[in-house]
């Protein structure tokens, strides 16, 4: 990347502005991007020669939101100033012409190394760039399902901490699961029993205050007045090798098989596609 090449004497100039320094620090947050279509979209959207906002189609605009919140999770710049819009954010990226080149370099290895076979999830997610078995950071997947100002949602992806997120405008519920739980990050009331029963059945527990009759409970059980598609995102542990928040693998939409109990509700979900073998082994081990 530019900074490394500069240190090695291979690059003569480097962007030392406060914004440039901030953007350089965010580039590594894209190292998980493993599907070619998303990588190509991010490079094109951040390129000075990229398509103008008014010419973007609906899926491209969602990709732009995912890119934006991956760079600015709370919609604020390095000086904590609110960025006016997704369009304004793209303008900032395009003003730093090296950024798209850096993105291309950092994503290439993950795309080349991936052996996943991706497919569209269908349902209420059909019009998004999300692909089943793709890998996503939390702010990225939240932006994809509609969290953020561009969709009229007042929440910022970087401010959302809940493991269950509902977006009424898109009819999507996102279930984010961490398999390995430790006492430093989880309390006795959040050590939920989340594990694979087999490669298409997943045991999951709701938040500890959720009852079948609550609003969230009725949404989970398909008894709410509004119908939601439920998307399951799973990661093995909390941090990656760099000590940053680890990305999630999108396991697709899930369907209710059975449930029991209250506070929390224990639910068995059926995946519409078997989970990747490596993740399945980790999720199966979580049962013990």
Secondary structure by P-SEA (a helix, b strand, c coil): caaaaaaacccccccccaaaaaaaaacccccccccaaaaaaaaaaacccccccccccaaaaaaaaaaaaaaccccccccccccccaaaaaaaaaaacaaaaaaaaaaaaaaaaccccccccccccccccccccccccaaaaaaaaccccccccccccccccccccccccccbbbbbbbccccccccccccccbbbbccccbbbbbcccccccccaaaaaaaccccbbbbbbbbbbcccccccccbbbbbbccbbbbcccccccbbbbbbbbcccccaaaaaaaaaacc
